Amino acid sequence: RKVAQTRASWAAAFGLRLPRPGRWPAPRGRDDEGSEASRLLDAVRAAGGSLAALSLHDTLVLLQRLVYGPPSNPLMARGWATPFAWFVRSTVHFALAPTREAVDALATYLQRRQRQIQRGRDGPLRPVVEVGAGSGHLARLLNATGRLSPPLVATEPFPEGYAQSEEALFGPGFGDGLGGVEAMRDGEAIARHRPALVLCAFMTAGEDWTPAWRAAGVDEYVLIGDLGHGKGVYSLNGDHGGYERVLLEEVSAELLEAGQAALEGTPCEGAGYLVAVAFRRKGRDVV
């Protein structure tokens, strides 16, 4: 949990191939009417509301669907019932299995852009700031690469709740290594640290913090999340007025989704549904 494993290690541990995605297709329709989840719900209703009508596999699929909502690709729902997905979602993250390769690729990108954005400006390098950092897990992995100087600053409105959750999951003492997350909201973090870049992984569902970042004149922000996310909230595909969208393929190719196992052996194998996308302020001459 404190060290990012290689993709090969994840694959070997669960007997999977887990190939890197080479394409990022437009999201398919959400699995609503006529979907597998709808079929399972109909079966439960027909049984008078009893889950006894479902197999264990189907029960797990339905519960994950109801808790986390529909995935970008309906096939992903099947992956939610795999041992790999349950381990990741129960002990690591609700969507992402962090790999050493993904951490290295993201740290390399942030380091390069941090220096490019600072070029021609007086003063020391400004930090990368992560907002909504939760327990600071990703920030610690990124800083451990040694590529970011000054170190990435992790901020989160309510970090104490995450530390308590880590203690509950992994036992007393585990939360001791979860310090270093500054308790503040995204706007305060940007005003205080004046970051070169803002990083946000899996922004709070139903919210969009990015308009305030653009209003503050942030040079660039990087979002990590589900390619299909964005129904009346922030979008990884939509227009972010005055900012250029850049899909970070070198990072996205390394992101390992908890439901990825469901795509093996299907026409969707090799497709990616988690992405890292940079939004760069137009008119800012950075090469």
Secondary structure, DSSP 4 states (H G I P E B T S, - for coil): --SPBPHHHHHHHHT---PPP-B-PPPPPPS-TTSHHHHHHHHHHHTTT-GGGS-HHHHHHHHHHHHH---SSTTHHHHTTSHHHHHHHHHT-SSEE-BHHHHHHHHHHHHHHHHHHHTT-SSSPPPEEESS-TTSHHHHHHHHTT--SSPPEEEES-HHHHHHHHHHHH-TTGGGGG--EEE--HHHHHHHH--SEEEEESPPTT---HHHHHHTT-SEEEEEEETT--SSS--SSS--TTEEEEE-HHHHTT-EETTGGGGTTSTTTTB--EEEEEEEETT----
